């Protein structure tokens, strides 16, 4: 069987999301005057963020709500006095800088260049677009399909349609 199109996820497939997230959390907490915050609160953040992403994938909250709610909950749990909207905006800006590729991603895409390549991601539009544009993979994909833009999340069939 010969494939015509190969679909990729972005996070932890082509791009090292853990590295991008660490970069974003560290820089955001540092900007807000708490340089050890990323280390101190990472475990709580991961738990909160995981629950909210599951809720987003189930359609219980929107991506826009998730962006701020994760920090509202984190700040409530740890009694931190930061504006969650401002913190979220800074975090997303730093996350969008995180164009850290997984080892072998460029080489893999080069080997597959005879195929039509596309991305399907549940990530946040401006973050994913920025990360892809900052990377050496910016011109590799015929399409970048982002759940926010098409109105459904993976694994729903609609995003693949």
NORJOJO-V798834 format. One record per pair of residues at least 24 apart in sequence whose ideal C-beta (glycine too) atoms are under 10 Angstrom apart, sorted by the first residue. I is the first residue (numbers start at 1). GAP is how many residues later the second one is. Records with the same first field share a line. If there is no record, write none. Layout:
I->GAP + GAP
//
This chain:
2->113
3->109 + 111 + 112 + 113
4->111 + 112
5->110 + 111 + 112 + 113 + 137 + 138
6->102 + 103 + 106 + 109 + 110 + 111 + 112 + 135
7->109 + 110 + 111 + 112 + 113 + 134 + 136 + 138 + 147 + 153
8->97 + 100 + 101 + 104 + 109 + 110 + 111 + 112 + 113 + 129 + 132 + 133 + 136
9->110 + 111 + 112 + 113 + 114 + 145
10->109 + 110 + 111 + 112 + 113 + 117 + 118 + 121 + 122 + 125 + 127 + 131 + 134 + 136
11->87 + 91 + 110 + 111 + 112 + 116 + 117 + 120
12->90
13->89 + 92 + 95 + 106 + 108
14->87 + 88 + 90 + 91 + 92 + 94 + 95 + 105 + 107 + 117 + 118 + 121 + 123 + 126 + 127
15->83 + 84 + 85 + 86 + 87 + 90 + 104 + 106 + 108 + 113 + 116 + 117 + 120 + 122
16->82 + 83 + 84 + 85 + 86 + 87 + 89
17->78 + 81 + 83 + 85 + 106 + 114
18->80 + 82
19->79 + 80 + 81 + 82 + 83
20->74 + 75 + 76 + 77 + 78 + 79 + 80 + 107 + 111
21->24 + 25 + 28 + 70 + 73 + 74 + 77 + 79
22->76 + 78
23->71 + 72 + 74 + 75 + 76 + 77
24->66 + 67 + 68 + 69 + 70 + 71 + 72 + 73 + 74 + 103
25->66 + 69 + 70
26->68
27->63 + 64 + 66 + 67 + 68 + 70 + 71
28->43 + 54 + 58 + 59 + 60 + 61 + 62 + 63 + 64 + 65 + 66 + 67
29->51 + 53 + 58 + 61 + 62
30->60 + 64
31->55 + 56 + 59 + 60 + 62 + 63
32->48 + 49 + 50 + 51 + 54 + 55 + 58 + 59
33->49
34->46 + 48
37->37 + 41 + 43 + 45
40->38
41->33 + 34 + 36 + 37 + 39
44->29 + 30 + 33 + 34
45->25 + 26 + 28 + 29 + 32 + 33 + 46
46->24
47->26 + 27 + 30
48->24 + 25 + 26 + 28 + 29
49->24 + 25
53->69 + 70 + 100
56->66 + 91 + 92 + 97
57->65 + 90 + 96 + 97 + 98 + 99
58->95
59->93 + 94 + 97
62->86
63->59 + 60 + 61 + 62 + 83 + 84 + 85 + 90
64->24 + 60 + 84
66->58
67->24 + 25 + 57 + 60
91->36
92->32 + 34 + 35 + 38
93->33 + 34 + 37
94->33
95->28 + 29 + 31 + 32 + 33 + 35 + 36
96->28 + 30 + 31 + 32 + 33 + 34 + 35 + 36 + 37 + 38
97->30 + 33 + 34 + 37
98->29 + 32 + 33 + 36 + 37
99->31 + 32 + 33 + 34 + 35 + 36 + 37 + 38 + 39
100->31 + 34 + 35
101->30 + 34 + 35 + 36
105->30 + 31 + 32 + 35
106->29 + 30 + 31 + 34
108->29
109->27 + 28 + 31 + 32
110->26 + 27 + 30
112->28
113->27
115->27
116->25 + 26 + 27
117->24 + 25 + 26
118->24 + 25 + 26 + 27
119->24 + 25 + 26 + 27
120->24 + 25 + 26 + 27 + 30 + 34 + 35 + 39 + 40
121->24 + 25 + 26 + 27 + 32 + 33 + 38
122->24 + 25 + 26 + 30 + 31 + 32 + 33 + 34 + 37
123->24 + 25
124->24
125->24
//
